[in-house]
């Protein structure tokens, strides 16, 4: 069938030469960000730092070697993770005291963000060693910029508690934070956490960002309740997950005292005071302290 449309122009594939300038690293601890998925997201400075380091600390040497093999690097590696940190940290501090340049990487992204490293950095600073940031990829920032939600203020929560009761209590504390929320979650807990977030935070827009920069990257946007229903039906997704949730509405909610009491009485009949406060706070958008004060008064009144 004839058409006036021209076929799309095919861009020629251009091979960009990779030039890593050799550097002489200053003694100290160099905290190096690595890709969260796509190996092309490594920076030239990160590669140069890793290449010149006297020692590279990594969570899993097998994971780090995949990145290093991609760029033909073979520095000395040492595993440093939650299970061996207490034993290995003194050895690292000794190397730093001897004037070594030590690089710290995580399996993916920026070290210290929900992975090991904080105690080592704190110990290095306390011992008087320099700590150098080598910035780069970060899952929380990558999710934040594709979520389509406000970015002027955001609060990084990390992982919510795995136990349901503790998770709901923590969500109740997040209700009044006047900023976009960024959380990490695992696939098996995603649907349950989204349901608790919907109940605790109310009708907020959100984005589920999965496997960012990887082959099966997915960003699903919608109200928390809708996302919770989708994943309850679809099942647990695979991969690394970041949740981005809109801040609370600035408009003051209008809930009469009679309606508040009715909601609280129903919630108190079903569960504990904490759970009732979390539920009603999420439903109404009222301040948690206001709901808690009223719930406490109703609970005391029912015991008389």
MARDRENMAR-636523 format. One line per 8 residues: number of its first residue (from 1); their letters; for each residue z negated, x negated, y negated of C-alpha. Coordinates in steps of 0.1 Angstrom, whole numbers, padded with zeros to 4 digits. Example, Ala and Ser with C-alpha at 12.3 -4.5 7.8 and 13.67 -1.06 7.14 Angstrom:
MARDRENMAR-636523
1	as	-0078,-0123,0045 ~ -0071,-0137,0011
This chain:
MARDRENMAR-636523
1	xxxxxxxx	0000,0000,0000 ~ 0010,-0015,-0033 ~ -0017,-0023,-0058 ~ -0019,-0037,-0093 ~ -0051,-0056,-0085 ~ -0048,-0093,-0080 ~ -0066,-0109,-0051 ~ -0099,-0125,-0060
9	xxxxxxxx	-0095,-0161,-0071 ~ -0108,-0185,-0045 ~ -0130,-0212,-0060 ~ -0122,-0246,-0046 ~ -0151,-0262,-0027 ~ -0163,-0292,-0046 ~ -0184,-0318,-0029 ~ -0210,-0330,-0053
17	xxxxxxxx	-0221,-0366,-0047 ~ -0259,-0369,-0044 ~ -0272,-0399,-0062 ~ -0309,-0407,-0057 ~ -0318,-0434,-0082 ~ -0344,-0458,-0066 ~ -0378,-0456,-0083 ~ -0410,-0476,-0082
25	xxxxxxxx	-0438,-0452,-0079 ~ -0471,-0457,-0098 ~ -0501,-0458,-0076 ~ -0517,-0424,-0070 ~ -0512,-0390,-0054 ~ -0478,-0374,-0060 ~ -0479,-0336,-0053 ~ -0443,-0328,-0043
33	xxxxxxxx	-0427,-0293,-0041 ~ -0402,-0288,-0013 ~ -0377,-0260,-0006 ~ -0391,-0226,0005 ~ -0359,-0221,0026 ~ -0326,-0234,0014 ~ -0327,-0272,0017 ~ -0305,-0276,-0013
41	xxxxxxxx	-0334,-0265,-0035 ~ -0350,-0299,-0033 ~ -0350,-0318,-0067 ~ -0336,-0353,-0071 ~ -0370,-0364,-0084 ~ -0387,-0351,-0053 ~ -0363,-0370,-0030 ~ -0367,-0402,-0050
49	xxxxxxxx	-0405,-0398,-0049 ~ -0405,-0392,-0011 ~ -0382,-0421,-0005 ~ -0403,-0445,-0025 ~ -0438,-0433,-0013 ~ -0459,-0457,0008 ~ -0471,-0426,0028 ~ -0460,-0390,0029
57	xxxxxxxx	-0486,-0364,0039 ~ -0473,-0332,0055 ~ -0487,-0301,0072 ~ -0463,-0305,0102 ~ -0443,-0337,0106 ~ -0416,-0318,0126 ~ -0409,-0295,0097 ~ -0409,-0322,0071
65	xxxxxxxx	-0386,-0344,0092 ~ -0359,-0316,0092 ~ -0358,-0319,0054 ~ -0359,-0358,0054 ~ -0331,-0360,0081 ~ -0309,-0338,0059 ~ -0311,-0364,0032 ~ -0313,-0395,0053
73	xxxxxxxx	-0349,-0404,0044 ~ -0374,-0421,0067 ~ -0407,-0428,0049 ~ -0440,-0431,0069 ~ -0454,-0397,0077 ~ -0490,-0386,0083 ~ -0501,-0351,0093 ~ -0526,-0336,0069
81	xxxxxxxx	-0536,-0300,0075 ~ -0566,-0277,0077 ~ -0576,-0288,0112 ~ -0577,-0326,0105 ~ -0583,-0327,0068 ~ -0620,-0337,0069 ~ -0612,-0366,0093 ~ -0580,-0378,0076
89	xxxxxxxx	-0590,-0374,0039 ~ -0613,-0406,0038 ~ -0584,-0426,0052 ~ -0561,-0413,0025 ~ -0586,-0421,-0003 ~ -0589,-0456,0011 ~ -0551,-0460,0008 ~ -0552,-0448,-0027
97	xxxxxxxx	-0580,-0472,-0035 ~ -0558,-0500,-0022 ~ -0531,-0490,-0048 ~ -0508,-0470,-0026 ~ -0484,-0443,-0038 ~ -0490,-0413,-0016 ~ -0468,-0382,-0016 ~ -0482,-0348,-0005
105	xxxxxxxx	-0459,-0321,0006 ~ -0463,-0287,0024 ~ -0441,-0271,0050 ~ -0425,-0251,0022 ~ -0429,-0247,-0016 ~ -0455,-0262,-0039 ~ -0485,-0277,-0022 ~ -0520,-0262,-0028
113	xxxxxxxx	-0505,-0226,-0032 ~ -0520,-0209,-0001 ~ -0519,-0241,0019 ~ -0539,-0273,0023 ~ -0543,-0299,-0004 ~ -0568,-0287,-0030 ~ -0597,-0307,-0016 ~ -0576,-0338,-0014
121	xxxxxxxx	-0565,-0335,-0050 ~ -0601,-0328,-0061 ~ -0613,-0358,-0042 ~ -0586,-0381,-0056 ~ -0595,-0371,-0091 ~ -0632,-0376,-0085 ~ -0624,-0411,-0072 ~ -0605,-0419,-0104
129	xxxxxxxx	-0570,-0418,-0090 ~ -0540,-0404,-0109 ~ -0524,-0372,-0096 ~ -0488,-0366,-0105 ~ -0470,-0331,-0102 ~ -0434,-0332,-0089 ~ -0424,-0295,-0096 ~ -0400,-0275,-0077
137	xxxxxxxx	-0396,-0244,-0055 ~ -0424,-0217,-0054 ~ -0422,-0185,-0034 ~ -0444,-0166,-0058 ~ -0422,-0175,-0088 ~ -0390,-0168,-0069 ~ -0402,-0133,-0059 ~ -0415,-0126,-0095
145	xxxxxxxx	-0381,-0132,-0110 ~ -0361,-0110,-0086 ~ -0386,-0081,-0085 ~ -0375,-0065,-0117 ~ -0411,-0060,-0129 ~ -0429,-0074,-0160 ~ -0433,-0111,-0160 ~ -0452,-0117,-0192
153	xxxxxxxx	-0485,-0116,-0174 ~ -0490,-0119,-0137 ~ -0520,-0124,-0114 ~ -0516,-0143,-0081 ~ -0539,-0129,-0054 ~ -0526,-0148,-0024 ~ -0534,-0132,0009 ~ -0556,-0100,0011
161	xxxxxxxx	-0584,-0100,0036 ~ -0571,-0092,0071 ~ -0599,-0067,0079 ~ -0593,-0032,0066 ~ -0626,-0026,0050 ~ -0627,-0059,0031 ~ -0590,-0055,0021 ~ -0597,-0020,0006
169	xxxxxxxx	-0627,-0033,-0013 ~ -0606,-0062,-0027 ~ -0578,-0038,-0037 ~ -0603,-0017,-0056 ~ -0612,-0049,-0076 ~ -0575,-0054,-0084 ~ -0570,-0019,-0099 ~ -0580,-0028,-0135
177	xxxxxxxx	-0562,-0062,-0138 ~ -0537,-0056,-0166 ~ -0509,-0077,-0151 ~ -0482,-0077,-0125 ~ -0498,-0085,-0091 ~ -0483,-0111,-0067 ~ -0495,-0112,-0031 ~ -0486,-0129,0001
185	xxxxxxxx	-0486,-0110,0034 ~ -0476,-0113,0070 ~ -0452,-0091,0089 ~ -0476,-0075,0113 ~ -0500,-0065,0085 ~ -0474,-0054,0060 ~ -0472,-0017,0066 ~ -0510,-0013,0068
193	xxxxxxxx	-0515,-0034,0036 ~ -0489,-0014,0017 ~ -0506,0018,0027 ~ -0539,0005,0015 ~ -0523,-0007,-0018 ~ -0507,0027,-0023 ~ -0540,0044,-0018 ~ -0560,0019,-0039
201	xxxxxxxx	-0536,0013,-0067 ~ -0518,0046,-0070 ~ -0482,0053,-0078 ~ -0469,0018,-0088 ~ -0435,0003,-0084 ~ -0433,-0027,-0062 ~ -0410,-0051,-0045 ~ -0412,-0066,-0010
209	xxxxxxxx	-0395,-0100,-0010 ~ -0388,-0116,0024 ~ -0373,-0149,0035 ~ -0363,-0158,0000 ~ -0335,-0184,-0003 ~ -0329,-0181,0035 ~ -0300,-0166,0055 ~ -0318,-0132,0059
217	xxxxxxxx	-0332,-0129,0024 ~ -0343,-0093,0016 ~ -0357,-0077,-0015 ~ -0367,-0040,-0011 ~ -0379,-0022,-0042 ~ -0396,0012,-0046 ~ -0430,0029,-0050 ~ -0458,0015,-0029
225	xxxxxxxx	-0461,0047,-0009 ~ -0423,0046,-0001 ~ -0424,0010,0010 ~ -0454,0017,0032 ~ -0437,0046,0049 ~ -0405,0025,0054 ~ -0422,-0004,0071 ~ -0445,0019,0091
233	xxxxxxxx	-0413,0034,0106 ~ -0392,0002,0107 ~ -0419,-0020,0122 ~ -0431,-0055,0113 ~ -0404,-0076,0096 ~ -0401,-0113,0104 ~ -0405,-0142,0080 ~ -0425,-0151,0049
241	xxxxxxxx	-0433,-0121,0026 ~ -0442,-0118,-0010 ~ -0453,-0085,-0026 ~ -0449,-0080,-0063 ~ -0466,-0049,-0078 ~ -0463,-0034,-0113 ~ -0493,-0035,-0136 ~ -0513,-0004,-0143
249	xxxxxxxx	-0499,0022,-0167 ~ -0514,0016,-0202 ~ -0516,0054,-0208 ~ -0551,0067,-0204 ~ -0552,0091,-0174 ~ -0563,0126,-0180 ~ -0587,0139,-0153 ~ -0613,0165,-0160
257	xxxxxxxx	-0649,0159,-0149 ~ -0646,0189,-0125 ~ -0615,0175,-0108 ~ -0631,0141,-0106 ~ -0662,0156,-0089 ~ -0640,0175,-0065 ~ -0620,0145,-0055 ~ -0652,0124,-0051
265	xxxxxxxx	-0670,0150,-0030 ~ -0641,0152,-0006 ~ -0638,0114,-0003 ~ -0676,0110,0001 ~ -0675,0135,0029 ~ -0650,0114,0048 ~ -0664,0079,0043 ~ -0686,0054,0024
273	xxxxxxxx	-0693,0053,-0013 ~ -0671,0022,-0016 ~ -0642,0037,0002 ~ -0645,0069,-0018 ~ -0645,0050,-0051 ~ -0614,0030,-0040 ~ -0596,0061,-0029 ~ -0603,0082,-0061
281	xxxxxxxx	-0597,0052,-0084 ~ -0562,0048,-0068 ~ -0555,0085,-0070 ~ -0565,0091,-0106 ~ -0560,0057,-0123 ~ -0594,0060,-0139 ~ -0615,0029,-0145 ~ -0634,0018,-0113
289	xxxxxxxx	-0667,0015,-0131 ~ -0664,0051,-0144 ~ -0656,0064,-0109 ~ -0683,0044,-0093 ~ -0709,0056,-0118 ~ -0700,0092,-0111 ~ -0698,0087,-0073 ~ -0733,0071,-0074
297	xxxxxxxx	-0747,0101,-0093 ~ -0731,0126,-0068 ~ -0744,0106,-0038 ~ -0779,0105,-0052 ~ -0778,0142,-0060 ~ -0768,0152,-0025 ~ -0798,0134,-0011 ~ -0823,0154,-0031
